């Protein structure tokens, strides 16, 4: 598979996680789940990130097989692990690290096929 599509698929995962990060920030800043979330700039930005991610995903799907593309979305687990740690000060346990390594190893094996 051309490196271009690997990079684009990993970028797509990063954009998707960016949307999730924005939504998490909205919930934190709004102090919970209320109707105010509908007008929160973080929610709106997250929706825009998802729109961009969807447009990129459709392009990726037009170029490579679904099973290959979807395997690379697993990189989102690694992005979310680091985002949780650096942005939200979540704990990273050895089990999370081992699990993430297994996931990323699987992605590498899948890319070789």
TAFENKA-V584225 format. One record per pair of residues at least 24 apart in sequence whose C-alpha atoms are under 10 Angstrom apart, sorted by the first residue. I is the first residue (numbers start at 0). GAP is how many residues later the second one is. D is the distance in whole Angstrom. If there is no record, write none. Layout:
i=<I | I>
gap=<GAP | GAP>
d=<D | D>
//
This chain:
i=<0 | 0 | 0 | 0 | 0 | 0 | 1 | 1 | 2 | 3 | 4 | 4 | 4 | 4 | 4 | 4 | 4 | 4 | 5 | 5 | 5 | 5 | 5 | 5 | 6 | 7 | 7 | 7 | 7 | 7 | 7 | 8 | 8 | 8 | 8 | 8 | 8 | 8 | 8 | 8 | 8 | 8 | 8 | 8 | 8 | 9 | 9 | 9 | 9 | 9 | 9 | 9 | 10 | 10 | 10 | 10 | 10 | 10 | 10 | 11 | 11 | 11 | 11 | 11 | 11 | 11 | 11 | 11 | 11 | 11 | 11 | 11 | 12 | 12 | 12 | 12 | 12 | 12 | 12 | 12 | 12 | 12 | 12 | 12 | 13 | 13 | 13 | 13 | 13 | 13 | 13 | 13 | 13 | 14 | 14 | 14 | 14 | 14 | 14 | 14 | 14 | 14 | 14 | 14 | 15 | 15 | 15 | 15 | 15 | 15 | 15 | 15 | 15 | 15 | 15 | 15 | 16 | 16 | 16 | 16 | 16 | 16 | 16 | 16 | 16 | 16 | 16 | 17 | 17 | 17 | 17 | 17 | 17 | 17 | 17 | 17 | 18 | 18 | 18 | 18 | 18 | 18 | 18 | 18 | 18 | 18 | 18 | 19 | 19 | 19 | 19 | 19 | 19 | 20 | 20 | 20 | 20 | 20 | 20 | 21 | 21 | 21 | 22 | 23 | 23 | 24 | 24 | 27 | 66 | 67 | 67 | 67 | 67 | 68 | 68 | 69 | 70 | 70 | 70 | 70 | 70 | 70 | 70 | 71 | 71 | 71 | 71 | 71 | 71 | 71 | 72 | 73 | 73 | 73 | 73 | 73 | 74 | 74 | 74 | 74 | 75 | 75 | 75 | 76 | 76 | 76 | 77 | 77>
gap=<63 | 64 | 67 | 110 | 111 | 112 | 62 | 109 | 108 | 56 | 54 | 55 | 56 | 58 | 59 | 63 | 64 | 67 | 54 | 58 | 62 | 63 | 66 | 105 | 65 | 48 | 49 | 51 | 52 | 61 | 64 | 44 | 47 | 48 | 50 | 51 | 52 | 59 | 60 | 61 | 62 | 63 | 64 | 65 | 66 | 59 | 62 | 63 | 64 | 65 | 66 | 69 | 42 | 45 | 46 | 61 | 62 | 64 | 65 | 37 | 38 | 40 | 41 | 42 | 43 | 44 | 45 | 48 | 60 | 61 | 63 | 64 | 40 | 44 | 57 | 59 | 60 | 61 | 62 | 63 | 64 | 65 | 66 | 67 | 35 | 39 | 59 | 61 | 62 | 63 | 64 | 65 | 66 | 31 | 33 | 34 | 35 | 36 | 37 | 38 | 39 | 41 | 61 | 64 | 30 | 31 | 33 | 34 | 35 | 36 | 37 | 38 | 57 | 60 | 63 | 64 | 29 | 32 | 33 | 36 | 58 | 59 | 60 | 61 | 62 | 63 | 66 | 27 | 28 | 31 | 32 | 35 | 58 | 61 | 62 | 65 | 24 | 25 | 26 | 27 | 28 | 29 | 30 | 31 | 32 | 33 | 34 | 26 | 27 | 29 | 30 | 60 | 63 | 25 | 59 | 62 | 63 | 66 | 67 | 24 | 25 | 27 | 24 | 60 | 64 | 62 | 63 | 60 | 43 | 39 | 42 | 43 | 45 | 41 | 42 | 37 | 32 | 33 | 35 | 36 | 37 | 39 | 40 | 31 | 32 | 34 | 35 | 36 | 38 | 39 | 34 | 26 | 29 | 30 | 32 | 33 | 25 | 28 | 29 | 32 | 24 | 27 | 28 | 24 | 26 | 27 | 25 | 26>
d=<8 | 10 | 9 | 7 | 8 | 9 | 9 | 10 | 10 | 10 | 10 | 7 | 10 | 8 | 8 | 10 | 8 | 10 | 9 | 10 | 9 | 8 | 7 | 8 | 9 | 8 | 9 | 9 | 7 | 10 | 10 | 10 | 8 | 7 | 10 | 7 | 10 | 10 | 7 | 8 | 9 | 6 | 7 | 10 | 9 | 9 | 6 | 7 | 9 | 7 | 8 | 10 | 9 | 9 | 10 | 10 | 9 | 9 | 10 | 10 | 9 | 9 | 6 | 8 | 9 | 7 | 7 | 9 | 9 | 8 | 10 | 9 | 8 | 9 | 10 | 8 | 6 | 8 | 7 | 5 | 9 | 10 | 8 | 10 | 10 | 9 | 9 | 8 | 7 | 10 | 10 | 7 | 9 | 9 | 10 | 6 | 7 | 10 | 8 | 6 | 10 | 10 | 9 | 10 | 9 | 10 | 7 | 6 | 9 | 9 | 6 | 9 | 9 | 8 | 10 | 10 | 9 | 9 | 9 | 10 | 10 | 6 | 9 | 10 | 7 | 6 | 8 | 9 | 7 | 7 | 9 | 10 | 10 | 9 | 9 | 9 | 8 | 9 | 7 | 4 | 7 | 8 | 5 | 6 | 9 | 10 | 9 | 7 | 9 | 9 | 9 | 9 | 10 | 8 | 8 | 8 | 8 | 8 | 9 | 5 | 9 | 9 | 9 | 10 | 9 | 9 | 9 | 10 | 9 | 9 | 7 | 7 | 9 | 10 | 9 | 10 | 10 | 10 | 8 | 6 | 9 | 7 | 8 | 10 | 9 | 9 | 6 | 9 | 8 | 8 | 9 | 9 | 7 | 7 | 9 | 7 | 9 | 8 | 7 | 8 | 10 | 10 | 10 | 10 | 8 | 9 | 8 | 8>
//
